[in-house]
Amino acid sequence: MGKPIVAIVGRPNVGKSTLFNKMAGKRISIVQDTPGVTRDRIYAEAEWLKYNFTIIDTGGIEPENSDIIISQMRRQATMAVETANVIVFIVDGKQGLTDADKEVAQMLRKSKKPVVLVVNKIDSLKDEDNAYEFYNLGIGEPIAISASQALGLGDMLDKVVSYFDDDKLDDEDDEYIKIAFVGKPNVGKSSLINKLLGEDRVIVSEIPGTTRDAIDSYLETEQGKFTLIDTAGLRRKSKVKEEIERYSVIRTYTAIERADVCILMLDATHGITDQDEKIIGYAHEMSKAIMVIVNKWDLVEKDTNTMNAFKKQIGMNLSFMSYAPYLFISAKTGQRVQKVLDMVKECYSNYSKKIKTGVLNDVISKAVMMKEPPIVGTKRLKIYYVTQIGTKAPTFVFFVNDPSCIHFSYERYIENQLRENFDFTGTGIKLQFRERKE
């Protein structure tokens, strides 16, 4: 459930990354490129027609010698198949059909997953005949494209989205609040989930990397119904050596994407790291509801100022999401664990909040009177009207004279005014600015 995942599979140098970059680029306007793991260029959000989906580039295989090409491709394609709903199998129309292509095709046939066969590097009509030999792969009709010139991508995407199950896209149970527990390995994510569930449903181990997939557990309490999503701990990129761990990273990002509330778990004895900032930064950019749990608080020597000092230190690193609340617990002893779901409910309530249009416009009018927008170039921003167009996260559209006049500092001021007047503790909010003629 959640957004479908589309994996791009193929041997080296057939154009996987070119196709991915074209789909993730703004030129064809089908995707907003996703920050986070994009330095690896492996993950992006896409949309085509009425569908939103996730694309994965399975590139990066650089065999040391030709003898291991097949084995590396087999491992790569197998993991992509396990993760994805639809596979885009890309081959090289200039080079023609190879034994390696046949190996991959055989694996994909066994998977029973939908496969879209794409013949790349068909740069002109006279090259289209090169696609016919790929019928021999036995996995359907080949679609001729040129990734570099963006030719044939529409037909390819039409075929991809034809495999999406509309019923499954809409059957996410809205009664359940979906909570993603994220953080480095060994901070206690699985231990906390087990404590909340009251049973050992998730494997707990001192060995980092135990949880390789995002695992769902369902919990019903007097506070409500919850889906608890345990994710693999994310290590620093230099330590992500196994290909399977690369896919753990992808699964963590997809878990965040489908969650309502993201809980960043920190180890009180280690503090916060760049990797923590990166992963929760992705949740922030998606405007998710967010809270920070500091685990193993029982192991810290404390005085009257210890908690405030810890909050201050974390707050400096996470200054971009000052709205997130903090909770200090011990999953091992159960200290304050009973407060976790209460805080989740508060964050979710604000994440789902709807503000009446009249009240909203009163607040914004007063905010503009208190602080007039700065002049940008030769123009001053005029805000005519604001309305909330969505929840999860709360999304506001401002109708203005010229969206290019919005200065980032004034946008931040407007957001702060919304937060001061309406309680948005624990959730991101989205602001959009659209032109409206006077």
N, C-alpha and C positions, 0 to 999 in steps of 0.2 A: 504494500500500500504506500501511499505517498506518491511522489513524482516517479514516473518510469525512468529507468536507467538504460542508456544506450552506450554500448562499448564499441570502439573502433578497433578492429583486430586485423592483423596482417603482418607479413614479414618485413624486415628492414627495407627502407628506401622505396616503398611503394606509394608514399604520400600520406601516411596516417596523420602526421603532425600538421601537414599543410591543410588537409581537410578539417582537422580539429580547429586550427587557427582561423580558417575561413568561417567555420560555423560559430566560433567564439568571438569573431571580430564584429565590428560595428558596421562594416560596409554593407552586409546583407541584412543587418538589423534583426536577426532572429535570436540573438542572445545578448544578455548582459554578462560580460566576462566576470568571473568570480574571483575576488581576492582570496588569499589563504594559501592554498597549495599551487597557485598559478605559476610560481617560479619553476615548478616542475612541469607546467603545462599539461596536467593530467585530468583536470576537473573543471567543468564550467556549467552554468545554467543556460538552457536554450528554450526557445519557444517557436512553434510553427503552427500556423492556423490557430486552433483554439487550445493547443496542448502546450504545457510546460513540462520540460523533462531535463534530465541530467546527462551530459555526455562525458565519457571517459576516454582519454587517449592512452592506449596501452603501449605507447612507444617506449623507447629507451633501451631496447635490446641491442646490445652491441657485442656479439659473440667474439671470443678471442680467436676462434678459427672455425672453418666451415663444418667441422665434424659435430659441433654442438648446436648448430643453428636449429635443427629440428627439435631437440630436447628443450631448448629455451623457449621456442615458439609454443611448444606443447604446454609448458607450465604457464606461460603468459595467457594463452587462449583459454585454458581450463579455468583459471581464476576469473577472467573476464566473463566467461560464460556463467559461472556461478553467481556473479554479482549482478549481471545485467538482465533486463527484460527482453531487449532486442539487440542482436549483434549486427553491426555493419562490417562485413568482410570485404576489405579493399585489396585489389590486386593491380598489377602493373600492365596496362594495355600495350605499352611500347615493348616491354621485355617478353610478354607472352606468358603462357601457362608454364609453371614450374612444378617440380616434385614437391617442393615445400608448400606451395599452394594446395596441392592435393592432400598433403598431410593435415593441414589445418581444416580443410573442407570435411575430411573424414571425422575429425573430432567434433566439428560443429553439427554434423548430421546426427551423431550419437547423442548430442545434448538435448535434442527435441525442442530447442529454443528457436524462435523465429530468426531467420538470417536474411539480411539484405545484401546481395552480392553486387559490389560496386567495382567497375573497371575504370581505373584512373588513368590520367594522361592521354585521354582522347580529346585532343586539342582542336580538331577540325572534323568536318563531315567525312573526309576521305579516310580518317582513321577509325571510323565507327565499325568497319568490318573486323577490326582487331578484337572486338569484344565477343564475337561469336564463338570462338574456341573455348570460352569459359563456361559455355553450356555443359561441357564435358565434366565439370565439377559435380553436377547432379544436385545442386542446391538452389535451383530456381533460375529465373531470367536475369541475366546480367544487365545492370543499369550503367550506361556510359556517362562518365563525367570528366571534367577537367577541374580538379580542386584549385589549381593555381589561378585559373581564369573564371572560377565560379560558374562553370557551365554544367547544366544538368542537375544542380543541387536541389532544385524544386521538386523534380520527379523523384529523386532519391528520398527526400524528406517526406513527401506524400506517402511513399511506400513504408517508410519507418513508422510513421504515426498510424498507419492503417492497422498495425499490430497491437496498438494500445487498447486495452479493455476499458471502455468508458465506465462500465459498472464498477470495476475495481478501483478506478480513479476516484470515485465518489463515495465509496463505502467505508471510508475511515470513520470509526465510531466516535462521534463528537462528544459522547457522554464521558469519555475517558480523557483526562488531562495527560498529555504525553510529556514525560520528563526524561531528558537526556543527561546522563551523568558523564562528564568529560574531565580529562586531566591526564597527567603523566601516569606511567605505570606505578602501581604499588602505593597509591595515595589513599586507598581504602574505598574505592567506588563499589566494588562487589560486596565488601563487608557491610557497607551502609545499606545497600539494597537487601541483603540477607536479613539485616536487623529490622528493616521496615516490613519485610515479608513475614518475619517470624519463622523462617525456615531457611535451610541452606539450598537455595534454588540455583544460585550462581557459583561457579567454582571460585574459591578463594585460595590464592597461593602467594607465597613470597617471591616467586619467580616472575620478574616483569614479563609482560607479553602473553599472559595466560589467556586473556579474553581477546580472541582474534576477530570475532564477529560482533556486531551489535545485537545483543540478546534482549528480547522483550519479556517482561514479567507483568502480570496483571494483579492489581491490588484494589480491593474494595474495603473502605473503612467508613466510619461515621462522617469523616471529612469529605468523602466523595469517592469517585472511581479514578484510578490512575494506571497509566502504562509506564512502567519503569524500564528505561532503555540503558542497559549497561554497555559501554563501549570499550574497545581496546585502548589501553593507555598509549598516548602519542609520545614517541621518543624524538630526540633531536634528529634532524634529517641525516646527519653523518652516521647515525646509528641504525638507520632504517636500511639494513643490508638485504634482508630476505625479501624476495618479491612478494611473499604472502603478507609481510608487514606493510608493504606499499598499499595493498588493498585494504588493510586494516585502517589506514589513514582515510582512504576513500569512504569506507563504511562509517567512520566517525563523522565525516562531513555530511553524509546523507542522513545520519541519525539526527544531527543538529537541524538539518533542513526540515525534517518532518516533526520535530519536537515543538511543543508549545513553550515549555520552560526548560532552559539549559542551566544545569548546575555545574559550575566550575569547582572541582574539589582540589584543595591544596593540602599539602602535608605541613603541619605547624612546625615541624622540626627542620624543614628545608626552605620554607617561604615560597616565593613566586619566581618563575623562570620565563625566559623569552618564549619558550614553547607554550606555556600557559597563556601568555598574552596573545599569541598567534591564534590559538584555537578559539578562545573566547572572543577574540576580535572578529572572527568570522561570524559568530552568533550575533554579535553587536551589529555588524554590517547588514545582517539579515533582519535586524530589528526584532529579535526574539525577546521573550521574557527571560531575564537572567538573574541568578543569585549566586553568591560565592559562599561555599562551605569550607571552613578551615577544620580539617580533621586531625586527630591525634593530639587534641588540646590537653589531654591528660598527661602527656609526656613533657610539657613545657613548664619550666619553673616560672612562677607568676608572682607579681606584686599588683598593687592597685592600678597601675598604669599599663600593664603588659598588653591587654587586649586593645586599648586605644592606640598604643604605639604600633601594634601589628596592623591594625586597620589603616593607620596613616601611611605606613610603608607600602601596603598593597595598593592603597588609593593613589599613590604617586605613580605606580606602574599602570594602573587601570583608570587613569584620569579621564579617558575617553568614554567611560561608562560609569560615571559617578552616581547614577540612579540605582545601581545594583545594591541590594541589601546583603549583609554579612551574617553568618551564623557560625559559632565556634562549637564544635562537638567532639565527641569521641565515639566512633562507631563500635569500638571494642567494648567500652564500658556502658554504652547507651546514654551517656551524658548529652542532654538536650536533643537527642534524636527525635523525641516526640514533637519538637517544634518544626521539624523539616517540612512536613506536609502542610502545616498551617501557613508557613511562609510561602510555599509553592502556591497555595490557594490565593493568597494575597497578590502575588505577582501575576497569576493567571487572570484574576479579576480585573486588574489594571490593564493587562494585555488585551482583554475583551471589552474594555470600557467604550461606551458611546456617549458623546457630548451633544447636547441639544444645540442646533444651529444658532438660535438667538443668543444663548449664553456665550457661545464661542465667539460670535462677532462682537459682543459687548467687551469681552476680555481683550480681544485684539485691537479694538478701537482705542481702549484706554492705554494699551501698551504703546501704540503709535503716537498718542498724545504725549505720553511721558518721554518718549525718545523717538524723534523723527528719523526716518531712514536717511543714510548719508547719500550724497550725490555721487553717482558712479558715471564717470565720463562727463557727459553734459546733462544727464537725466537724474531725477530723483524717483525712487520707487514709490508707487501708489498702490495700496492694497484696497481693493473695492469690496471684497467679499471673501469669506472663508467657510468651508463646509467640511464635515468629516465624511469620507467616502468609504471607509472600511475599518474593521477591527482586526486584531490578531496579526500584526500590530496596528494600533490606532493610526489611521492615515488621514492627513488633512490636505485639502487642495485650496490654495490661495489664488484667487483671480486678481491679476495685477496688470499694470500698464505695460510693463516690459520685464520679462523674467531675467534678462541679462543684467538688470539693475540690482539684483539681490546680492548683497555683499555677504560673504560667509560669516562675518562677525554679527551682522544683523539677523541672519538666519538663526544663529546660535541664540541671540537675544530673544527672538520670537519663541524658540523652543523652550528656553528657560521660563518665559512668561506662562506658557502652557503648563509646564511642570509645577510652577508655583501656585497656579490657580486650580489645577485639577491634579489629583494624586496619581501620578504615573510611576510611582516607586516600583522598581523591578522590571520595567519594560522599556524597550526602545519605542520610539514613535517616528513616523515618516512625514516629511513635509514636501509637498509638490507645489510648484509655482507655474501657473498657466496665464497666457495673455488673454485679456478681455478688453475690447475697445470701449472707450467711454460712451 
